[in-house]
Amino acid sequence: MSHRIRYVMVGGFLGAGKTTTLGRLAAMYRERGQTVGIVTNDQAEGLVDTATLRGQGYDVGEVAGACFCCQFDNLVSTVRALAEQGAAPPDVILAEPVGSCTDLVATVVRPLKELFAAEFDVAPYAVILKPGHASKVLGNEGGTGFSPKAEYILRKQLEEADAVLINRVDELPAQEVDALEALIAREIPGKPVVRMSARTGAGFDRLLELLDGKSGAGTTPDLDYDVYAEGEAELAWYNSTADVAAADAFGLDALLTDVIGRMKEALADENYEAAHLKAVGVSDGGFGVANLTSGDGPVTLSVASDRTVPAGGTAELILNARVAGDPDRLTALVHSTVRAACEAVGASVSLRDERSFRPGRPVPTHRLTDDPTPTAFASTPAGAATA
């Protein structure tokens, strides 16, 4: 590479709003004349986020099979591939790590800064916080639906951040946002806080200003990899693609929201907490996206396709589910709910490219911490099935 690419990574727990944030940031960088590439990340292939961002017209590379930390060489090669495929390398790379990963300063930020300084100019690492998680985890109120080990991951994400982004401030009264910021200051002191809404764009000028700043030394908090690995392993991962054939005409957006709504109800019946459910539907050149970011939250249509699939027509659905529960049972619930939603509109469905598993133990390629003592890791690659 003949010039340094600005590497902007925005983290946050599952359902925090990372993809919507990156999409809005990408548009802002473009508006000021900068070229943008995006790298998404997941424990398996078939990511809704990749399809969503490509549908918005961005060049997107996907690092699948494990977190950025465990697929560091793949991350670097993916960025290089994005740089080579265009007329000129991108000015900015936006990177979205897996929502259940932490320790990213030691395993991604510092290795990029210290080993690849000639290629990358690394921005401050910001982590998005969903308000519902803040009071329950930082305030020790409980009730997230996740185990203490999974909540441990969320807390460590915030501890290592250069800045904390309180998302969805448009949905909260000002006094509640004030209380959340005070809670962050008490529990994780010294962190800059940005109040924002990925949906409306509120606070994004301040966020962009922060990301334009110089990356600091970064914080590498004490991390128990046994607790971290066990917390990830309590989450069930499911990805698939569904081919839908219409006998009668139906609205694509209505089908997407019905699929996610039925999944929400089925998970509640099993007492499974939904970390994030996503469905993207593609038909006739258009696409829509429906999602759910918590078991007690609403199903939202974040992108409307405004498409009607005609009788005899087809649609493709990409489905992602991240749930506190058993992977095999989750797979069965997805099968039954997707089929029921399709039957309700007189359509047939065939599921393919299924991946269902618990994440394996993280094994970073590099780990550069404040502690000079070497860190030992188990040999099971992250993303390997352990159920």
VENDA-V143258 format. One line per field, one symbol per residue. phi: phi as a letter, one per 40 degrees, with the letter a starting at -180 (. if undefined). burial: I if it has 9 or more other C-alpha atoms within 8 Angstrom, else O. A space follows every 50 residues. Layout:
BEGIN
phi->???
burial->???
END
This chain:
BEGIN
phi->.cacccbbbbbicdgchccccccccdccccccgccbbbbcaacacgcddc ccccccgccbbbbbhacdccbcccdccccccccccccacccbbcbbcdcb bagcccbbccdcccbbccbbbccdcbbcbcdccdcccccfcggcgbcdcc cdccccdcccccabbccgcccbcdcccdcccccccccbcgccbbcabccc gdgccccccccccccccgbbcdbccccdccccccccbababbcbbccbca cccccdccdccccdccccccgccccabbabbbafgbabbbabbacbcccb ccbccfbbccdgcbabbbbbbbbcicccccdcccdcccccccccbgbbab cafcbaabccccbccbabbccccdbcbcccccgccbc
burial->OOOIIIIIIIIIIIIIIIIIIIIIIIOOIIOOOIIIIIIIIIIIIIIIOI IIIIOOOIIIIIIIIIIIIIIIOIIOOIIIOIIIOOOOIIIIIIIIIIII IOIIIIIIIIIIIOOIIOIIIIIIIIIIIIIOIIIIIIOOOOOOOIOOII IIIIIIIIIIIIIIIIIIIIOOOOOOIOOIIOIIIOOIOOIOIIIIIIOO IIIIOOIIOOIOOOIOOIIIOOOOOOIIIIIIIIIIIIIIIIIIIIIIII IIIOIIIIIIIIIIOIIIOOOIIIIIIIIIIIIOOIIIIIIIIIIOOOIO IOOIIIIOIIIIIIIIIIIIIIIIIIIOOIIOIIIOIIIOIIIOIIIIIO IOOIIIIIIIIIIIIIIOOOOOOOOOOOOIIIIIOOO
END
